[in-house]
Amino acid sequence: MNGAETPLRTLLNIGVDVCFANPGTSEMQFVAALDRHPAMRGVLCLFEGVATGAADGYARMAGRPAATLLHLGPGLANGLANLHNARRAHTPVVNVVGDHARSHKELDSPLESDIDAAAATVSHWVRRPQTAAHIGRDTAAAVAAAMSAGVPGAPDRSHTGTSGAISTLIVAADLSWEESAPPVPHLSAPPRRCVTRADVETTAALVAGAEHVALLIDGAGLGERGLQAADRIRKATGTAAFCPTWPARLRRGVGVPAIQSLGYRAETVNQQLAGIKHLVLVGAREPVASFAYPGRPGLLTPPGTRVHRFVPDEGFDVIDALSELADTVAPDTLAVLPAQDTHPPVADEPLRTGNWAKVIGALLPPEAIVVDESITEGMNTLFSATANAAPHDVLGLTGLAIGQGIPVAAGAAIACPERPVVCLQADGSALYTISGLWTQAREKLDVTTVILNNRSYAILRAELDRVGAGQAGPAANALFDLGRPDIDFTAVATGMGVPATRAASTAELAEQFSTALATPGPHLIEAILQPA
Amino acid sequence: MNGAETPLRTLLNIGVDVCFANPGTSEMQFVAALDRHPAMRGVLCLFEGVATGAADGYARMAGRPAATLLHLGPGLANGLANLHNARRAHTPVVNVVGDHARSHKELDSPLESDIDAAAATVSHWVRRPQTAAHIGRDTAAAVAAAMSAGVPGAPDRSHTGTSGAISTLIVAADLSWEESAPPVPHLSAPPRRCVTRADVETTAALVAGAEHVALLIDGAGLGERGLQAADRIRKATGTAAFCPTWPARLRRGVGVPAIQSLGYRAETVNQQLAGIKHLVLVGAREPVASFAYPGRPGLLTPPGTRVHRFVPDEGFDVIDALSELADTVAPDTLAVLPAQDTHPPVADEPLRTGNWAKVIGALLPPEAIVVDESITEGMNTLFSATANAAPHDVLGLTGLAIGQGIPVAAGAAIACPERPVVCLQADGSALYTISGLWTQAREKLDVTTVILNNRSYAILRAELDRVGAGQAGPAANALFDLGRPDIDFTAVATGMGVPATRAASTAELAEQFSTALATPGPHLIEAILQPA
């Protein structure tokens, strides 16, 4: 068995059986080993940012990591932005990055670069096997680290039983030529820790007390069990519950207790948290603004609010903590489960900010996976429009590195082939990883992408004003405007092998969305939005 | 003047007047400052790899750096692969990367990452201005470092008078809000150094001696003056002259003495250098294989060949050294200038490896800039087919990080609006930075892109065998094959605003290529290549 076969077999032994790949010469032995192990599903991505984003989407839904196969430093570099998002989502990802043969490193050949330094910017765990005999052990360690709640920075993220971190295994090409040791069994990750009974009692006293309390929940707490516990607490004590603006994964819709997401803007959060005396963090971090603005605080907690860390955001069992808290303060209370999906009819009118979301909310199929990179267009409209849609999971833009949507949708569809995936995708962001559409076509994935085409980086217009730089003149506008020429996403998608249509009205969107959902394979709908 | 205006005015004072930009919130003050300084041309790129590749292409042709404007760590990360290529091309680039306000850093907000570490993987010079008062000085230092032959790793690259390195200036958002100092005048770069008379005499004795000698020339030596000197030396002494496989910039065609480029494969280089007793490096580095292969050496110099470093590849004046050597050994010899462009007629037949290049060679217009990312398709055919084409410059894939062609073509066209740009682009590589086509359309650039569509990562099939992994089975083939579905580049290009046609025969390619060159603005021709 050579040094490429050992990691492959080790991954398969542990249950990692999908590899999002964009290989090169230094990874050819891995590619050859795939032919001998068809249990590993190799998924070709035509850009490394697609591979890493797909691995993120896959693991958010599958509850276990996928591998990526990346070519040297530049290949890893192309995947960094979506690994940043995965890191912020606490998604487990195992990167296998090929490197030059060890004898070749000192020659400083054209593709030589500092892979270790690039990997360290996004990885919790980076290792180079020192000999072919170490590859199996190091591969198992990479998976354990990716799944480990014990790794610094790797919190519990166990809707589906995982907690996640980014592992990067850098394998010199010559190790994969050499004879290696047999695959290694799973190294188990340390178990998640539980909060103490004393912590539960203290928090119970707080939420049952007279002062206004809110929970801020993240991670595994945003699955059905966590949300039910939070809702019991709310019903019994009046304690509000919030989640981050764009969580990694959030359960929503009919049958799922509702939770309010914090707004993107500080002003919105200030209103949401007004009057709250105690903010209790449950697997969440203290809320901060995405950016600093002149004269505004970066911490979003109002000055008079005390922050309590009930469940740390790393390595603790959020669901158990929330359930124990609910059992303590609301032993006989049941959660309120929103009733059956009813939506007012959506008037037929030109598409614009707001009304497209109502169409999606009305037509969302049960158990959809909604990948949300709608950014400006969805910011104040999507969650309300889908609040009592059919039950679904939403996967958010955790790290704010745009270009996540199309790849995450591909990965989620591979993880859950029986579920429809709906990707709500801002136009500007779509272009970063547009070739992910081809992977959706190659793999025949049931993804319906709705491009929200407002022909601009809309968020930047608002940001220019917020940083105190005033209104955009011609030069600034040229950097926000995605027109001149307008991008025709139907043509681009068709060119990538994804059937595409264009919708200009709510009726057209509704008809095209229903048709796309009813037809197997990927589809793209370009929703042309009129200025608000 | 605020801290965004100072660097802008400093750049303009120094003559840096093009900025390839993909900004975000942390760069909004720079964007606003563009409105007050229309002399700075802001060019919107829809992905950061397009911005950095365009900056590379611009500087290779303009002889002075462009700036890039990138958003935080993930924005820089997306630009790293083409900065790697620029670094390997010794191109001067000045990156301006916005960062969060200093007060915001400790909050670890969603986009926070280690920008400095990512920047260091590709940059010769990285600095963060510590106060707004330092921004002007640090901006001038960034440009001086980018242009400096004195920076470690920054060799002379002065076809057009520049030598190049990558500078990255990381500017905290709050510095750009604050009051700053006036712009700073140019800090001059240290002059290039000259080889000694003794070095010239030693080398002259070698090339005039009885043993076979070859020059390996790179950098500024590959412009017209350097090639003429090399040809005089050849004519007088029989000394062969070679250049790297894919140099950053090489002058070729009618009126320009020919030089042989080293092959990509070690076997080819072994044949080329067979019998050479002395290899003299002239602004070049010792040739190495791009990858290691089992049982093959990484150094390409044959065992019996002695290597002499006549002109170091960093900081020395290559043109002067070559000219002085020519004046010593060939004082009365004139270079051989290839005669007028004559091409045998190309038979009308289906396009395949080899014949497309003959069409390009026959129809290449005078003073074309040829951006060569043809990889497998051009490897053994392009240079012979264009050897006596009209005079032109070729820009090569220096760092082997694919996805350079379309952006470099955009940058070169902005640097040289009066010259036609021809981008010979492999299909797989094109998809990495495909949105660069939109920038070509937005800026109305005279770029003719020929997609060499062989529907595969053709180079990888060969590499699988070369690393000893044998023939590809179904799983490996799935990772090399760009079909299922076929990508329709005419649709993709049209969607990006670039008119596109498809050619299946040499006659169709010839007709479409001529039409594209005769029509202003960008065009794309998808050349469908039959298997050889």
Interface residues (C-beta under 8 A of the other chain):
Chain A: A21 P23 G24 T25 S26 M28 Q29 V31 A32 L34 D35 P38 M40 G42 L44 L46 F47 G49 G73 P74 G75 A77 N78 L80 A81 H84 R88 H100 A101 S103 H104 L107 D108 S109 P110 L111 S113 D114 A117 A118 A120 T121 V122 A173 D174 W177 R285 V288 A289 S290 F291 A292 P294 G298 L299 T398 G399 L400 A401 G403 G428 L431 Y432 I434 S435 W438 A441 R442 I459 L460 E463 L464 R466 V467 G468 A469 G470 A472 G473 P474 A475 A476 A478 L479 D481 L482 R484 P485 D486 I487 D488 F489 T490 A491 V492 A493 T494 G495 M496 G497
Chain B: A21 P23 G24 T25 S26 M28 Q29 V31 A32 L34 D35 P38 M40 G42 L44 L46 F47 G49 G73 P74 G75 A77 N78 L80 A81 H84 R88 H100 A101 S103 H104 L107 D108 S109 P110 L111 S113 D114 A117 A118 A120 T121 V122 A173 D174 W177 R285 V288 A289 S290 F291 A292 P294 G298 L299 T398 G399 L400 A401 G403 G428 L431 Y432 I434 S435 W438 A441 R442 I459 L460 E463 L464 R466 V467 G468 A469 G470 A472 G473 P474 A475 A476 A478 L479 D481 L482 R484 P485 D486 I487 D488 F489 T490 A491 V492 A493 T494 G495 M496 G497
